[in-house]
Amino acid sequence: MTTSTTDHNHLTSDSRAVASRDGDRRLTRETVYVLSVLGVLIASLVVDVNDDGQGFSAYQGWFLATLLTIGYLISRGLAKSGSHDDTR
């Protein structure tokens, strides 16, 4: 009778490390997106539209924030569609 010793803890700890790194990357992407939207909205608040029509209005700021959101949603959809992991 033979017994084999397999270190299951080694496999478990490696998969947790990979999942943790993936979670960190996701948090970074979301943080960059949120900071980008906030930057655009703050800039539209600070910069006024001049009499000649040049400037950065609230309408333009919200339009750019909408475009950033659409781009972010499309990029996340493409990333998930190319993923072979069932947990994503």
DSSP file (Angstrom, degrees, kcal/mol; ACC not computed):
  #  RESIDUE AA STRUCTURE BP1 BP2  ACC     N-H-->O    O-->H-N    N-H-->O    O-->H-N    TCO  KAPPA ALPHA  PHI   PSI    X-CA   Y-CA   Z-CA
    1    1 A M              0   0    0      0, 0.0     2,-0.4     0, 0.0     0, 0.0   0.000 360.0 360.0 360.0 127.5    0.0    0.0    0.0
    2    2 A T        -     0   0    0      2,-0.0     2,-0.4     0, 0.0     0, 0.0  -0.856 360.0-160.7-110.8 143.3    1.4    3.3   -1.0
    3    3 A T        -     0   0    0     -2,-0.4     2,-0.4     2,-0.0     0, 0.0  -0.967   6.3-153.7-120.7 138.9    0.5    6.7    0.3
    4    4 A S        -     0   0    0     -2,-0.4     2,-0.7     2,-0.0    -2,-0.0  -0.889   6.7-144.5-111.6 143.6    1.2    9.9   -1.4
    5    5 A T        -     0   0    0     -2,-0.4     2,-0.5     2,-0.0    -2,-0.0  -0.922  19.2-179.3-109.6 116.9    1.6   13.2    0.3
    6    6 A T        -     0   0    0     -2,-0.7     2,-1.3     4,-0.0     3,-0.2  -0.955  27.1-133.3-115.9 132.8    0.3   16.1   -1.5
    7    7 A D     >  +     0   0    0     -2,-0.5     4,-1.0     1,-0.2     3,-0.3  -0.696  29.2 172.5 -87.2  93.6    0.6   19.6   -0.1
    8    8 A H  H  > S+     0   0    0     -2,-1.3     4,-2.2     1,-0.2    -1,-0.2   0.787  74.4  63.3 -73.0 -27.4   -2.9   21.0   -0.5
    9    9 A N  H  > S+     0   0    0      1,-0.2     4,-2.6     2,-0.2    -1,-0.2   0.852  97.6  57.1 -65.9 -33.1   -2.1   24.1    1.5
   10   10 A H  H  > S+     0   0    0     -3,-0.3     4,-1.7     2,-0.2    -1,-0.2   0.925 109.2  44.6 -62.9 -44.2    0.5   25.1   -1.1
   11   11 A L  H  X S+     0   0    0     -4,-1.0     4,-2.0     1,-0.2    -2,-0.2   0.898 114.0  49.9 -67.0 -39.9   -2.1   25.0   -3.9
   12   12 A T  H  X S+     0   0    0     -4,-2.2     4,-2.0     1,-0.2    -2,-0.2   0.913 109.8  49.4 -66.3 -42.9   -4.6   26.9   -1.8
   13   13 A S  H  X S+     0   0    0     -4,-2.6     4,-1.8     1,-0.2    -1,-0.2   0.873 110.0  52.0 -67.7 -34.6   -2.3   29.6   -0.8
   14   14 A D  H  X S+     0   0    0     -4,-1.7     4,-2.0    -5,-0.2    -1,-0.2   0.918 109.6  48.4 -66.6 -42.2   -1.2   30.2   -4.4
   15   15 A S  H  X S+     0   0    0     -4,-2.0     4,-2.3     1,-0.2    -1,-0.2   0.863 110.8  51.3 -67.9 -34.0   -4.7   30.6   -5.7
   16   16 A R  H  X S+     0   0    0     -4,-2.0     4,-2.4     2,-0.2    -1,-0.2   0.888 107.8  52.9 -68.1 -36.8   -5.5   33.0   -2.9
   17   17 A A  H  X S+     0   0    0     -4,-1.8     4,-2.1     2,-0.2    -2,-0.2   0.902 110.3  47.4 -65.4 -39.8   -2.5   35.1   -3.8
   18   18 A V  H  X S+     0   0    0     -4,-2.0     4,-2.2     2,-0.2    -2,-0.2   0.921 112.4  49.2 -66.8 -43.5   -3.6   35.3   -7.4
   19   19 A A  H  X S+     0   0    0     -4,-2.3     4,-2.1     1,-0.2    -2,-0.2   0.882 110.5  51.6 -63.1 -37.8   -7.2   36.2   -6.4
   20   20 A S  H  X S+     0   0    0     -4,-2.4     4,-2.0     2,-0.2    -1,-0.2   0.913 109.7  48.2 -66.1 -42.2   -5.8   38.9   -4.1
   21   21 A R  H  X S+     0   0    0     -4,-2.1     4,-2.1     1,-0.2    -2,-0.2   0.886 110.7  51.7 -65.6 -37.5   -3.7   40.4   -6.8
   22   22 A D  H  X S+     0   0    0     -4,-2.2     4,-2.2     1,-0.2    -1,-0.2   0.894 108.9  50.7 -65.5 -39.5   -6.6   40.4   -9.2
   23   23 A G  H  X S+     0   0    0     -4,-2.1     4,-2.2     1,-0.2    -1,-0.2   0.866 108.7  52.2 -64.7 -36.5   -8.7   42.2   -6.6
   24   24 A D  H  X S+     0   0    0     -4,-2.0     4,-2.0     2,-0.2    -2,-0.2   0.901 109.1  49.6 -65.8 -40.5   -6.0   44.8   -6.2
   25   25 A R  H  X S+     0   0    0     -4,-2.1     4,-2.3     2,-0.2    -2,-0.2   0.902 110.5  50.3 -64.6 -40.2   -5.9   45.4   -9.9
   26   26 A R  H  X S+     0   0    0     -4,-2.2     4,-2.4     1,-0.2     5,-0.2   0.914 109.7  50.4 -64.6 -42.0   -9.7   45.8  -10.1
   27   27 A L  H  X S+     0   0    0     -4,-2.2     4,-2.2     1,-0.2    -1,-0.2   0.885 109.8  51.2 -62.8 -38.4   -9.6   48.3   -7.2
   28   28 A T  H  X S+     0   0    0     -4,-2.0     4,-2.4     2,-0.2    -2,-0.2   0.921 109.6  49.3 -65.2 -44.0   -6.9   50.3   -9.0
   29   29 A R  H  X S+     0   0    0     -4,-2.3     4,-2.1     1,-0.2    -2,-0.2   0.922 113.3  46.5 -61.5 -43.6   -8.9   50.4  -12.2
   30   30 A E  H  X S+     0   0    0     -4,-2.4     4,-2.5     1,-0.2    -1,-0.2   0.878 111.3  52.0 -67.4 -36.6  -12.0   51.6  -10.4
   31   31 A T  H  X S+     0   0    0     -4,-2.2     4,-2.6     2,-0.2    -1,-0.2   0.916 109.3  49.3 -65.4 -42.9  -10.0   54.2   -8.5
   32   32 A V  H  X S+     0   0    0     -4,-2.4     4,-2.1     2,-0.2    -2,-0.2   0.905 111.9  49.5 -62.5 -41.3   -8.5   55.6  -11.6
   33   33 A Y  H  X S+     0   0    0     -4,-2.1     4,-2.4     2,-0.2     5,-0.2   0.945 112.1  46.7 -62.6 -48.3  -12.0   55.8  -13.2
   34   34 A V  H  X S+     0   0    0     -4,-2.5     4,-2.6     1,-0.2    -2,-0.2   0.911 112.9  49.5 -62.8 -42.4  -13.5   57.6  -10.2
   35   35 A L  H  X S+     0   0    0     -4,-2.6     4,-2.4     2,-0.2    -1,-0.2   0.870 109.9  52.3 -65.0 -35.8  -10.6   60.0  -10.0
   36   36 A S  H  X S+     0   0    0     -4,-2.1     4,-2.2    -5,-0.2    -2,-0.2   0.931 111.4  45.5 -64.7 -45.6  -10.9   60.8  -13.7
   37   37 A V  H  X S+     0   0    0     -4,-2.4     4,-2.5     1,-0.2     5,-0.2   0.927 113.9  48.9 -64.6 -44.2  -14.6   61.5  -13.4
   38   38 A L  H  X S+     0   0    0     -4,-2.6     4,-2.7    -5,-0.2     5,-0.2   0.903 109.8  52.7 -62.4 -39.6  -14.1   63.7  -10.3
   39   39 A G  H  X S+     0   0    0     -4,-2.4     4,-2.2     2,-0.2    -1,-0.2   0.911 110.7  46.7 -61.3 -43.1  -11.3   65.5  -12.1
   40   40 A V  H  X S+     0   0    0     -4,-2.2     4,-2.1     2,-0.2    -2,-0.2   0.922 114.6  46.7 -65.2 -44.3  -13.5   66.3  -15.1
   41   41 A L  H  X S+     0   0    0     -4,-2.5     4,-1.3     2,-0.2    -2,-0.2   0.885 112.9  48.6 -69.1 -37.4  -16.4   67.4  -12.9
   42   42 A I  H  X S+     0   0    0     -4,-2.7     4,-2.4    -5,-0.2    -1,-0.2   0.904 110.7  51.7 -66.9 -40.2  -14.2   69.6  -10.6
   43   43 A A  H  X S+     0   0    0     -4,-2.2     4,-2.6    -5,-0.2    -2,-0.2   0.894 108.5  51.0 -63.0 -38.6  -12.6   71.2  -13.7
   44   44 A S  H  < S+     0   0    0     -4,-2.1    -1,-0.2     1,-0.2    -2,-0.2   0.794 112.1  48.3 -69.4 -25.5  -16.1   72.0  -15.1
   45   45 A L  H  < S+     0   0    0     -4,-1.3    -2,-0.2    -5,-0.2    -1,-0.2   0.878 116.6  41.0 -76.8 -39.2  -17.0   73.6  -11.7
   46   46 A V  H  < S+     0   0    0     -4,-2.4     2,-0.5    -5,-0.1    -2,-0.2   0.896 104.3  68.1 -78.9 -42.0  -13.8   75.7  -11.5
   47   47 A V  S  < S-     0   0    0     -4,-2.6     2,-0.2    -5,-0.2     9,-0.1  -0.695  74.8-152.0 -86.7 123.9  -13.5   76.9  -15.1
   48   48 A D        -     0   0    0     -2,-0.5     2,-0.5     7,-0.1     8,-0.2  -0.565  19.8-109.2 -92.8 157.1  -16.2   79.3  -16.1
   49   49 A V        -     0   0    0      6,-0.2     6,-0.2    -2,-0.2    -1,-0.0  -0.750  38.5-138.1 -83.1 127.5  -17.5   79.9  -19.6
   50   50 A N    >   -     0   0    0      4,-3.1     3,-1.7    -2,-0.5    -1,-0.0  -0.202  26.4 -98.1 -78.5 174.0  -16.4   83.3  -20.8
   51   51 A D  T 3  S+     0   0    0      1,-0.3    -1,-0.1     2,-0.1    -2,-0.0   0.805 123.2  58.6 -63.4 -29.7  -18.5   85.8  -22.7
   52   52 A D  T 3  S-     0   0    0      2,-0.2    -1,-0.3     1,-0.1     3,-0.1   0.406 120.6-106.9 -83.5   4.8  -17.1   84.6  -26.0
   53   53 A G  S <  S+     0   0    0     -3,-1.7     2,-0.4     1,-0.3    -2,-0.1   0.421  79.3 128.0  89.4  -1.7  -18.3   81.0  -25.3
   54   54 A Q        +     0   0    0      2,-0.1    -4,-3.1    -5,-0.0     2,-0.3  -0.719  38.7  67.8 -91.1 140.3  -14.9   79.6  -24.5
   55   55 A G  S    S-     0   0    0     -2,-0.4     2,-0.4    -6,-0.2    -6,-0.2  -0.974  86.0 -69.8 149.6-160.6  -14.5   77.7  -21.3
   56   56 A F        -     0   0    0     -2,-0.3    -9,-0.1    -8,-0.2    -7,-0.1  -0.876  48.9-165.8-135.3  97.9  -15.6   74.5  -19.7
   57   57 A S     >  -     0   0    0     -2,-0.4     4,-2.1    -9,-0.1     5,-0.1  -0.273  34.8-108.9 -84.8 169.8  -19.2   74.4  -18.8
   58   58 A A  H  > S+     0   0    0      1,-0.2     4,-2.6     2,-0.2     5,-0.2   0.862 119.6  57.0 -63.5 -36.4  -21.1   72.0  -16.5
   59   59 A Y  H  > S+     0   0    0      1,-0.2     4,-2.2     2,-0.2    -1,-0.2   0.935 108.3  46.0 -61.1 -45.6  -22.8   70.5  -19.6
   60   60 A Q  H  > S+     0   0    0      2,-0.2     4,-2.4     1,-0.2    -1,-0.2   0.880 111.9  52.6 -65.0 -37.4  -19.4   69.7  -21.2
   61   61 A G  H  X S+     0   0    0     -4,-2.1     4,-2.2     2,-0.2    -2,-0.2   0.926 111.7  43.9 -64.0 -46.0  -18.2   68.2  -17.9
   62   62 A W  H  X S+     0   0    0     -4,-2.6     4,-2.1     2,-0.2    -1,-0.2   0.848 111.9  54.5 -69.1 -33.0  -21.2   65.9  -17.5
   63   63 A F  H  X S+     0   0    0     -4,-2.2     4,-2.2    -5,-0.2    -2,-0.2   0.928 110.7  45.4 -64.3 -44.0  -21.0   65.0  -21.2
   64   64 A L  H  X S+     0   0    0     -4,-2.4     4,-2.4     2,-0.2    -2,-0.2   0.870 110.9  53.2 -67.3 -36.3  -17.3   64.0  -20.7
   65   65 A A  H  X S+     0   0    0     -4,-2.2     4,-2.1     2,-0.2    -1,-0.2   0.884 108.9  50.4 -64.5 -37.1  -18.1   62.1  -17.5
   66   66 A T  H  X S+     0   0    0     -4,-2.1     4,-2.5     2,-0.2    -2,-0.2   0.908 110.0  49.5 -65.5 -42.3  -20.8   60.2  -19.5
   67   67 A L  H  X S+     0   0    0     -4,-2.2     4,-2.5     1,-0.2    -2,-0.2   0.896 110.1  51.1 -63.9 -39.5  -18.3   59.3  -22.2
   68   68 A L  H  X S+     0   0    0     -4,-2.4     4,-2.4     2,-0.2    -1,-0.2   0.902 110.7  49.4 -62.0 -40.7  -15.8   58.1  -19.5
   69   69 A T  H  X S+     0   0    0     -4,-2.1     4,-2.6     2,-0.2    -2,-0.2   0.917 110.9  48.4 -65.7 -44.0  -18.5   55.9  -18.0
   70   70 A I  H  X S+     0   0    0     -4,-2.5     4,-2.4     1,-0.2     5,-0.2   0.927 113.0  48.6 -61.9 -44.8  -19.4   54.4  -21.4
   71   71 A G  H  X S+     0   0    0     -4,-2.5     4,-2.4     1,-0.2    -2,-0.2   0.898 111.9  49.0 -62.1 -40.9  -15.8   53.8  -22.1
   72   72 A Y  H  X S+     0   0    0     -4,-2.4     4,-2.4     2,-0.2    -2,-0.2   0.920 111.6  48.7 -65.2 -43.9  -15.2   52.2  -18.7
   73   73 A L  H  X S+     0   0    0     -4,-2.6     4,-2.1     1,-0.2    -2,-0.2   0.897 112.7  47.9 -64.5 -40.5  -18.3   49.9  -19.1
   74   74 A I  H  X S+     0   0    0     -4,-2.4     4,-2.5    -5,-0.2    -1,-0.2   0.922 111.9  49.6 -65.7 -43.2  -17.3   48.8  -22.6
   75   75 A S  H  X S+     0   0    0     -4,-2.4     4,-2.1     1,-0.2    -2,-0.2   0.896 112.3  47.3 -65.0 -38.8  -13.7   48.1  -21.5
   76   76 A R  H  X S+     0   0    0     -4,-2.4     4,-2.3     2,-0.2    -1,-0.2   0.881 111.5  51.5 -69.2 -36.8  -14.9   46.0  -18.5
   77   77 A G  H  X S+     0   0    0     -4,-2.1     4,-2.1    -5,-0.2    -2,-0.2   0.911 111.5  46.9 -64.7 -42.1  -17.4   44.1  -20.7
   78   78 A L  H  X S+     0   0    0     -4,-2.5     4,-1.5     2,-0.2    -2,-0.2   0.890 111.7  51.4 -66.0 -38.7  -14.6   43.3  -23.1
   79   79 A A  H  < S+     0   0    0     -4,-2.1     4,-0.3     1,-0.2    -2,-0.2   0.898 113.1  44.7 -66.0 -39.4  -12.3   42.2  -20.3
   80   80 A K  H >< S+     0   0    0     -4,-2.3     3,-0.8     1,-0.2    -1,-0.2   0.840 109.5  55.2 -74.4 -32.0  -14.9   39.9  -18.9
   81   81 A S  H 3< S+     0   0    0     -4,-2.1    -1,-0.2     1,-0.2    -2,-0.2   0.817 109.3  48.1 -70.7 -27.7  -15.9   38.5  -22.2
   82   82 A G  T 3< S+     0   0    0     -4,-1.5     2,-0.3    -5,-0.2    -1,-0.2   0.480  92.4 102.7 -88.1  -2.2  -12.3   37.5  -22.9
   83   83 A S    <   -     0   0    0     -3,-0.8    -3,-0.0    -4,-0.3    -4,-0.0  -0.600  53.1-164.7 -85.0 140.6  -11.9   35.9  -19.5
   84   84 A H        +     0   0    0     -2,-0.3     2,-0.4     3,-0.0    -1,-0.1   0.390  60.0 105.1-100.8   1.6  -12.0   32.2  -19.1
   85   85 A D    >   -     0   0    0      1,-0.1     3,-0.9    -5,-0.1    -2,-0.1  -0.706  61.4-151.6 -86.0 129.4  -12.5   32.3  -15.3
   86   86 A D  T 3  S+     0   0    0     -2,-0.4    -1,-0.1     1,-0.2    -3,-0.0   0.624  88.9  67.4 -76.3 -12.7  -16.1   31.5  -14.2
   87   87 A T  T 3         0   0    0      1,-0.2    -1,-0.2     0, 0.0    -2,-0.0   0.570 360.0 360.0 -85.5  -8.0  -15.9   33.6  -11.1
   88   88 A R    <         0   0    0     -3,-0.9    -1,-0.2    -8,-0.1    -2,-0.1   0.454 360.0 360.0 -92.1 360.0  -15.7   36.9  -13.0
